[in-house]
Amino acid sequence: MNNTYEVGSSIKAATVLAGYNYGVIGHGSVIHDSTIVLDNTPDISSWTNMGYINDLDAMRRSSNVYMAEIAMRLAEVNRSTNQWPRLGEAHNDLRQHYAQFGLGTETGIDLPRESSGLIGTSNSGLLLYLSFGQFDTYTPLQLGQFSATMASGGERMRTRLVRDVLEPSMENGTAGGSIRTMRQKS
């Protein structure tokens, strides 16, 4: 809950969902996965050039290029002039979308000094790295909340260690009454 790490490819499902949410891709959208070469930006490639792939294959095969393409579309990149008119907004769009799943924000766990992660500065190459999990850092607890939110169909639950302290029960397999209920952190 205090140490942060780059989450890597685990974030790709959230990036695809951000693409749907902001209307830059649709279900089944196809993108050509080959190395992206732009001025003043590191080359971006997947572990192999995958050719034409859709959104589901991009997640299944772990395409960095597909995620970077979503980020470039959010930034409204003009490849011929290397203009990124919505660069800052694209960073914010992705980060706000990730935060809905618990990434880059406190989970609400009932312990002190939780880290909310480390959010870097905005530039064109780093936006692309952000889209496939190689830039901002998050805690393992946030990644757990993210995974649970994805698994529950989008319902984000507050992380907690203790909800109730219960009396012992004399009946096997049943809990006693509540002695104390912990308040949720606001």
Wavefront OBJ file of the C-alpha trace (Angstrom):
o trace
v 0.000 0.000 0.000
v 3.040 2.290 0.259
v 5.366 1.125 -2.528
v 4.520 1.802 -6.149
v 5.413 0.010 -9.375
v 4.730 0.230 -13.089
v 1.882 -2.222 -13.732
v 2.794 -3.074 -17.315
v 0.364 -4.894 -19.558
v -2.246 -5.377 -16.819
v -3.504 -1.878 -17.628
v -4.277 -2.658 -21.265
v -7.888 -3.689 -20.602
v -8.515 -0.286 -18.980
v -6.892 1.460 -21.962
v -9.181 -0.365 -24.393
v -12.192 0.557 -22.232
v -11.002 4.192 -22.254
v -10.860 3.999 -26.061
v -14.494 2.845 -26.123
v -15.530 5.424 -23.534
v -13.992 8.372 -25.392
v -15.135 7.107 -28.796
v -11.704 6.730 -30.398
v -12.244 2.996 -31.046
v -15.300 0.781 -31.198
v -15.822 -2.881 -30.465
v -13.916 -4.807 -33.121
v -11.799 -1.821 -34.267
v -8.786 -3.006 -36.255
v -5.366 -1.347 -36.073
v -2.152 -2.327 -37.843
v 0.405 -3.381 -35.241
v 3.846 -2.386 -36.475
v 6.517 -0.118 -34.998
v 5.371 3.482 -34.488
v 8.049 5.989 -35.473
v 7.405 9.656 -34.648
v 9.741 12.677 -34.373
v 10.942 13.447 -30.830
v 9.277 10.300 -29.477
v 10.848 6.917 -28.756
v 9.868 4.194 -31.225
v 6.993 2.101 -29.883
v 6.586 -1.543 -30.763
v 4.951 -4.678 -29.438
v 6.940 -7.799 -28.629
v 6.419 -8.726 -32.314
v 4.779 -6.979 -35.269
v 1.289 -8.473 -35.200
v -0.162 -7.068 -38.409
v -3.851 -6.195 -38.372
v -5.462 -6.919 -34.996
v -8.714 -6.000 -33.309
v -9.327 -4.840 -29.747
v -9.707 -8.328 -28.265
v -6.617 -9.688 -30.014
v -4.698 -6.598 -28.866
v -5.415 -7.517 -25.246
v -4.970 -11.245 -25.755
v -1.631 -10.826 -27.555
v -0.515 -7.808 -25.467
v -0.125 -5.185 -28.191
v 1.707 -2.042 -27.081
v 1.054 -0.490 -30.501
v -2.736 -0.861 -30.199
v -2.687 0.894 -26.820
v -0.388 3.632 -28.121
v -2.747 4.146 -31.060
v -5.644 4.668 -28.630
v -3.538 7.267 -26.779
v -2.591 9.018 -30.034
v -6.237 9.161 -31.071
v -7.102 10.672 -27.680
v -4.377 13.285 -28.271
v -5.623 13.835 -31.867
v -2.100 13.310 -33.209
v -1.385 14.542 -36.719
v 1.424 12.225 -37.843
v 2.438 14.329 -40.846
v 3.040 17.493 -38.760
v 3.782 15.702 -35.434
v 1.246 17.917 -33.671
v -0.431 16.645 -30.465
v -3.232 19.207 -29.899
v -4.821 17.309 -26.993
v -1.671 15.968 -25.332
v -2.452 17.179 -21.792
v -6.113 16.286 -22.122
v -5.236 12.785 -23.351
v -3.042 12.224 -20.273
v -5.920 13.411 -18.070
v -8.474 11.306 -19.955
v -6.475 8.104 -19.430
v -5.674 8.894 -15.806
v -9.286 9.759 -14.979
v -10.416 6.549 -16.622
v -7.819 4.478 -14.734
v -8.878 6.164 -11.467
v -12.405 4.784 -11.909
v -10.826 1.343 -11.420
v -8.764 2.431 -8.400
v -5.456 3.222 -10.142
v -3.738 6.466 -9.150
v -6.137 7.117 -6.300
v -6.391 5.970 -2.698
v -8.320 2.735 -2.262
v -9.877 3.828 1.030
v -8.275 1.017 3.036
v -8.578 1.458 6.782
v -4.843 1.978 7.358
v -2.813 5.215 7.552
v -0.316 6.523 4.981
v -1.623 4.849 1.852
v 0.161 5.959 -1.331
v -1.984 7.088 -4.239
v 0.775 6.230 -6.730
v 3.199 8.401 -8.645
v 1.911 10.388 -11.582
v 4.531 11.659 -14.032
v 4.632 14.747 -16.238
v 3.081 14.916 -19.694
v 4.884 14.643 -23.006
v 4.136 12.799 -26.219
v 6.323 9.726 -25.759
v 5.313 9.302 -22.140
v 1.621 9.354 -23.062
v 2.272 6.324 -25.235
v 4.117 4.544 -22.410
v 1.258 5.405 -20.030
v -1.205 3.629 -22.339
v 0.519 0.263 -21.895
v 1.531 0.555 -18.246
v 5.156 1.696 -18.451
v 4.939 5.194 -16.960
v 2.761 6.030 -13.926
v 3.189 3.789 -10.902
v 0.572 2.235 -8.638
v 0.543 0.177 -5.457
v -0.085 -3.579 -5.450
v -3.222 -2.790 -3.427
v -4.471 -0.510 -6.229
v -3.723 -3.205 -8.800
v -5.732 -5.650 -6.677
v -8.646 -3.218 -6.536
v -8.349 -2.674 -10.296
v -8.457 -6.436 -10.931
v -11.427 -6.896 -8.592
v -13.276 -4.032 -10.294
v -12.691 -5.579 -13.720
v -13.754 -9.035 -12.462
v -16.944 -7.665 -10.885
v -18.110 -6.046 -14.116
v -17.073 -2.546 -13.099
v -18.271 -2.347 -9.501
v -15.477 -0.790 -7.462
v -15.563 -1.748 -3.817
v -13.818 -0.079 -0.904
v -10.822 -2.060 0.302
v -10.862 -2.822 3.996
v -9.182 -5.111 6.460
v -11.927 -5.326 9.086
v -15.642 -4.676 8.701
v -17.033 -6.191 11.905
v -15.760 -7.678 15.131
v -18.043 -10.606 15.959
v -18.812 -12.476 19.145
v -17.836 -16.129 19.171
v -20.617 -18.552 18.348
v -21.321 -21.872 19.967
v -22.947 -23.164 16.755
v -20.528 -24.618 14.243
v -20.439 -22.684 10.947
v -22.267 -19.576 12.176
v -21.005 -16.221 13.358
v -22.015 -14.502 16.552
v -23.513 -11.042 16.766
v -21.553 -7.926 15.995
v -19.574 -6.446 18.875
v -18.246 -3.538 16.837
v -18.738 -2.299 13.273
v -15.889 -0.292 11.773
v -16.796 2.989 10.153
v -15.857 3.489 6.533
v -13.134 6.012 5.810
v -14.627 9.030 4.027
l 1 2 3 4 5 6 7 8 9 10 11 12 13 14 15 16 17 18 19 20 21 22 23 24 25 26 27 28 29 30 31 32 33 34 35 36 37 38 39 40 41 42 43 44 45 46 47 48 49 50 51 52 53 54 55 56 57 58 59 60 61 62 63 64 65 66 67 68 69 70 71 72 73 74 75 76 77 78 79 80 81 82 83 84 85 86 87 88 89 90 91 92 93 94 95 96 97 98 99 100 101 102 103 104 105 106 107 108 109 110 111 112 113 114 115 116 117 118 119 120 121 122 123 124 125 126 127 128 129 130 131 132 133 134 135 136 137 138 139 140 141 142 143 144 145 146 147 148 149 150 151 152 153 154 155 156 157 158 159 160 161 162 163 164 165 166 167 168 169 170 171 172 173 174 175 176 177 178 179 180 181 182 183 184 185 186
